Amino acid sequence: MSLKGKTLFITGASRGIGKAIALKAARDGANIAVAAKTAEPHPRLEGTIYTAAEEIEAAGGKALPVVLDVRDDEAVKEAIDRTADHFGGLDILVNNASAIQLTPLAQTDMKRFDLMHQINTRGTLACCKHAMDHLKKADNPHILMLSPPLDMQEKWFAPFTPYSIAKYGMSLVVLGLAGELRSSGIAVNALWPRTTIATAAIKNILGGDKLMQQSRTPDILADAAHEIFTSPSRELTGRFLIDDTFLASRGVTDFDRYRVDPGLALAPDFFVPDDSEAPCDLGPVKA
């Protein structure tokens, strides 16, 4: 199946995972609303909504750059309505925008927690709320959260409780809305990477260039998201999917192509359940 002519509203699509998902859809000929805050070049972050829109157009899609802070309810509604009016409907919502700070509560300012909660959990809720009526009119509607499986273990919370609460909040939206929207035929799923992904957050916040080299590229999530969006929405919903496991279930066998540096072992991401077995070796690729 193809996403040709489908319309996607992607938050945080100016770079990283959001942009990779947008470009994959654009190669099918999809329409993409690039909804993000970065309108002007940032000294530490590559890309803006306008440069992403140019790449989307060059890849074969149609783009609508939208300056958006998902904490602003009215702005969210206006942006989604504008997207549906501009492209003649809405088929897919991708809640990718996220804020992160990996500190324990004692070292976390409550204003920072408010930011993470308002972007991750509340922003996701707001986007879903204002997209629902448009998605109900679509032929194969999907909502996707870039959020983890609900594996509620102490080890995932103790090191950085504020962030974990805000990030798992996105997954709780999946749990609830999958049931709330099932009768409307709107699929609601979560997608999460088994390993770290080479993004600005990894480079600037978590591990610098070394961890970037031990990561996979955002393309693995883009490919997994494409498989989700081209699946019948009434048959795939309420799932918490790990990127490589899901792709393996769809026949993918070559995962080495997603490595940044095949000579290094891949670094595991947070929140992956202990019983989730990788479909391939995560160690260095042997010559």
Salt bridges, closest charged atoms under 4 A:
ASP28 OD2 - HIS226 NE2 2.59
GLU55 OE2 - LYS19 NZ 2.96
ASP69 OD2 - ARG71 NH2 2.79
ASP73 OD1 - ARG122 NH1 2.83
ASP81 OD2 - LYS77 NZ 2.76
ASP81 OD1 - HIS134 NE2 2.75
ASP209 OD1 - LYS203 NZ 3.87
ASP223 OD1 - LYS24 NZ 3.19
ASP223 OD2 - ARG257 NH1 3.92
GLU227 OE1 - ARG250 NH1 3.18
ASP244 OD1 - ARG194 NE 2.83
ASP244 OD2 - ARG216 NH1 3.15
ASP256 OD1 - ARG259 NE 3.23
ASP274 OD1 - LYS155 NZ 2.68
